[in-house]
Amino acid sequence: MNKLTIKHNELTAEEFISLWESVWGGAPTLEQTSLAMEHSMFRVSVYDGEKVIAMARMIGDMGLCYYIKDVVVRPEYQKQGIGRLLIDELLNFIRENGVSGTDIFVELCAMPDKIPFYEKLGFSANEAQRLRRMYRVE
Ligand SMILES: CC(C)(COP(=O)(O)OP(=O)(O)OC[C@H]1O[C@@H](n2cnc3c(N)ncnc32)[C@H](O)[C@@H]1OP(=O)(O)O)[C@@H](O)C(=O)NCCC(=O)NCCS
């Protein structure tokens, strides 16, 4: 592995889709993804040479809401500390941009098998359940 490069707010929709496909398949459309990149509060991406190998982003309002989304490390790069690096980058963003002297909840939603990863990084579950519905836009 070459020296890794970390970029802020440069993750493109195409890179997002490529990383999404590498772990989940069935990526969202380019139009949806482009809007999501444009309106994210903070994006971090990691490169091995020219190749994008990991991403994470944060959505929110800079005041009260900091929500972590789409934390992905390309499978062949997992278990090498890159996931931890992504979360550290997101937390640094809050440290540098959050309102001084306040406590800020950083939230995310995780599948059960990923909860131990987040627990290692200081997150814990509460009793709230995730509710959702699919909404069709015609
Ligand atoms: C979850 C994910 C981001 C973790 O990235 P990673 O680069 O493998 O994680 P790291 O190597 O930085 O791991 C940090 C620590 O968490 C542990 N860890 C990582 N994944 C774990 C898992 N699934 N279960 C338990 N522990 C895990 C590591 O062993 C490491 O522990 P250590 O510091 O004691 O050595 C990666 O597996 C991934 O992209 N998965 C597919 C996409 C996904 O599901 N993302 C999460 C969305 S909620």
The ligand as an ORCA input file, in Angstrom:
! r2SCAN-3c Opt
* xyz 0 1
  C     -17.093     -0.978      9.212
  C     -15.828     -0.595      8.454
  C     -15.925      0.850      8.015
  C     -14.620     -0.741      9.403
  O     -13.454     -0.282      8.740
  P     -12.015     -0.916      9.018
  O     -11.022     -0.090      8.258
  O     -12.043     -2.366      8.756
  O     -11.873     -0.657     10.584
  P     -10.519     -0.473     11.426
  O      -9.454     -1.355     10.865
  O     -10.178      0.979     11.536
  O     -10.987     -1.023     12.829
  C     -10.933     -0.280     14.043
  C     -11.173     -1.257     15.167
  O     -12.487     -1.839     15.037
  C     -12.387     -3.263     14.902
  N     -13.405     -3.680     13.940
  C     -13.533     -3.302     12.654
  N     -14.627     -3.880     12.091
  C     -15.180     -4.638     13.070
  C     -16.340     -5.470     13.126
  N     -17.145     -5.628     12.062
  N     -16.603     -6.092     14.296
  C     -15.823     -5.935     15.373
  N     -14.714     -5.130     15.389
  C     -14.415     -4.500     14.243
  C     -10.984     -3.516     14.404
  O     -10.560     -4.811     14.738
  C     -10.213     -2.430     15.132
  O      -9.975     -2.822     16.453
  P      -8.570     -2.507     17.187
  O      -8.379     -1.020     17.123
  O      -8.753     -3.036     18.559
  O      -7.532     -3.223     16.395
  C     -15.589     -1.526      7.249
  O     -15.661     -2.865      7.689
  C     -16.579     -1.350      6.113
  O     -16.423     -0.472      5.257
  N     -17.615     -2.208      6.074
  C     -18.606     -2.190      4.984
  C     -19.447     -0.939      4.987
  C     -20.189     -0.774      6.281
  O     -20.944     -1.641      6.707
  N     -20.001      0.415      6.917
  C     -20.641      0.740      8.166
  C     -21.926      1.422      7.930
  S     -22.827      1.532      9.451
*
